[in-house]
Amino acid sequence: MDAPRLPLPGLVLALATCAMLTLAGLELTSALATLLVWAGSLWLVRSEPPPSREDRNGVGLSRDAMGDLFEYSETPVLITEGDRVIIANHSARGLLGTHILGQDARMALRQPEAVRLLDRSADGTAVVRGLARRNDIWRINRKKLDGKLAVIELVNKTAEADIARAHTDFVANASHELRTPLASIIGYVETLREDVDNLDPGIADRFLATIQREGRRLQDLVSDLMSLSRIEAEKHDAPSARVDLRKLVEAAARDGAGSDRWDRLDIEGSGEFHVRGDEQQLEQLVRNLVDNALKYGDPDQPVTVRLHPRGDNRVRLTVTDRGEGIAAEHVPHLTRRFYRTDPGRSRASGGTGLGLAIVKHIVERHRGRLDIDSKLGEGTRVTVTLPLDNATAD
């Protein structure tokens, strides 16, 4: 490397300045010191920086260094040389198998879209389905490095697609549920208006009763939709209020039964139980469970509500009916929005199809667990387990 040369214009300017300072009365030693500092500054400016590690070695990161860099990334990453996989991080090995090391990347990915991406000489992106499981969706990003190296990043887009699909299904189902009572209301109102002068009073009263019933159904549906929306919006915020669960369950269960059904309730609780919770949401949970049990249970059999400790740190609430029960294939889907095992019976009883979905989200917000057990011909038991707040009350 050639030694850096001082710039001539800068050096002339430095000499001239020092000469002027000397003529102005500055001591010669001070002027020479100023000249030395100025010349040194010019030399440093013209000097080149020391070579980087990459320049000294003639290469960038080593293979081992690249492997260490990506090993614990949650995103699957492959490093290829030519078409061969030379590095696969932990996530990539878990996704595609350890055998991909040394394998042709096109064989490792096995997707036409991915193969077309790897066959191109330029960087690019491809979206593939079924890379690891049947319905999963992955975006493959490929970036070429110096030489024959390239980085392949696999980004899982399955969750985003599932959320979008769930949103679409929810909007479609909600629209259908709203449209059904609206169609009845509009139809009966049009009939009343078309023949208002000649309509029999008894028939008119039946029409008005139907309009009222469908209007209340709409009101209940909108109310449940708003409740579900609020609960989902708060699901990551742990409740902070200290709630006496025994008193709450007794009051909410009787409220859910109403004066015409409360005699069918069999409530029992042993001990005092306090939880950290949202009192309004816990009341809604109990009301929904009791209302469901009374609707679908045998009208001649009691609905039992039990509150007992579960170990030292949890409390268990069970609501049991003795009705027809639910077939095993339906049980895993009962907490889905608008899911009904018997749509006709559910609508006739005034159900919105959102009760158990609301219960599920309330339980999740309270860091609890929801279990549903049912046998045909015997009935259904719903169990909610919540963590106790063992702190001493102020």
SULWODA-V565437 format. One record per residue. PHI is phi in whole degrees, -180 to 180 (* if undefined). Layout:
# SULWODA-V565437
PHI ; PHI
This chain:
# SULWODA-V565437
* ; -70 ; -69 ; -69 ; -101 ; -74 ; -68 ; -61 ; -59 ; -66 ; -67 ; -61 ; -64 ; -65 ; -63 ; -64 ; -65 ; -65 ; -64 ; -66 ; -65 ; -67 ; -63 ; -80 ; 112 ; -72 ; -61 ; -61 ; -65 ; -66 ; -65 ; -66 ; -64 ; -63 ; -62 ; -64 ; -64 ; -63 ; -65 ; -63 ; -62 ; -63 ; -68 ; -65 ; -63 ; -81 ; -75 ; -88 ; -67 ; -63 ; -64 ; -73 ; -60 ; -64 ; -67 ; -66 ; -88 ; 79 ; -139 ; -88 ; -64 ; -75 ; -61 ; -62 ; -66 ; -65 ; -61 ; -65 ; -64 ; -101 ; -54 ; -105 ; -70 ; -70 ; -88 ; -62 ; -133 ; -119 ; -113 ; -115 ; -124 ; 69 ; -107 ; -96 ; -80 ; -104 ; -141 ; -137 ; -74 ; -58 ; -65 ; -67 ; -66 ; -67 ; -78 ; -108 ; 102 ; -70 ; -70 ; -71 ; -63 ; 86 ; -88 ; -63 ; -60 ; -67 ; -73 ; -67 ; -88 ; 58 ; -124 ; -55 ; -64 ; -68 ; -63 ; -63 ; -64 ; -72 ; -76 ; -78 ; -84 ; -94 ; -67 ; 178 ; -137 ; -142 ; -113 ; -127 ; -119 ; 72 ; -68 ; -118 ; -130 ; -58 ; -111 ; -76 ; -129 ; -130 ; -104 ; -106 ; -109 ; -123 ; -130 ; -81 ; -107 ; -64 ; 72 ; -101 ; -82 ; -151 ; -106 ; -117 ; -111 ; -113 ; -110 ; -79 ; -109 ; -63 ; -62 ; -63 ; -66 ; -65 ; -64 ; -63 ; -67 ; -64 ; -63 ; -63 ; -64 ; -64 ; -61 ; -64 ; -67 ; -63 ; -62 ; -64 ; -65 ; -75 ; -67 ; -63 ; -68 ; -63 ; -63 ; -65 ; -61 ; -64 ; -63 ; -70 ; -64 ; -63 ; -64 ; -62 ; -74 ; -70 ; -130 ; -64 ; -80 ; -107 ; -76 ; -63 ; -58 ; -66 ; -66 ; -60 ; -65 ; -65 ; -62 ; -65 ; -64 ; -66 ; -61 ; -63 ; -64 ; -69 ; -65 ; -67 ; -62 ; -61 ; -61 ; -64 ; -65 ; -64 ; -62 ; -68 ; -63 ; -67 ; -63 ; -62 ; -64 ; -65 ; -65 ; -65 ; -67 ; -103 ; -64 ; -93 ; -101 ; -66 ; -63 ; -118 ; -74 ; -93 ; -118 ; -81 ; -68 ; -64 ; -63 ; -63 ; -64 ; -62 ; -69 ; -69 ; -65 ; -68 ; -66 ; -67 ; -78 ; 77 ; -67 ; -87 ; -131 ; -65 ; -69 ; -86 ; -84 ; -126 ; -105 ; -146 ; -146 ; -118 ; 97 ; -104 ; -132 ; -118 ; -130 ; -86 ; -159 ; -94 ; -59 ; -64 ; -70 ; -65 ; -62 ; -63 ; -58 ; -65 ; -60 ; -63 ; -66 ; -67 ; -62 ; -61 ; -63 ; -72 ; -68 ; -104 ; -84 ; -64 ; -64 ; -96 ; -117 ; -75 ; -105 ; -97 ; -122 ; -124 ; -132 ; -139 ; -70 ; -125 ; 72 ; -93 ; -123 ; -138 ; -128 ; -121 ; -108 ; -124 ; -124 ; -126 ; -113 ; -122 ; -108 ; -74 ; 81 ; -128 ; -62 ; -58 ; -70 ; -88 ; -56 ; -64 ; -104 ; -64 ; -91 ; -75 ; -63 ; 67 ; -79 ; -137 ; -77 ; -140 ; -55 ; -64 ; -67 ; -64 ; -67 ; -63 ; -86 ; 91 ; -74 ; -99 ; 82 ; -117 ; -57 ; -74 ; -64 ; -65 ; -58 ; -58 ; -70 ; -65 ; -61 ; -64 ; -65 ; -91 ; 57 ; -108 ; -137 ; -118 ; -130 ; -126 ; -123 ; -150 ; -133 ; -61 ; 83 ; -117 ; 127 ; -132 ; -125 ; -111 ; -120 ; -118 ; -112 ; -124 ; -74 ; -80 ; -101 ; -89 ; -68 ; -74 ; -67 ; -71
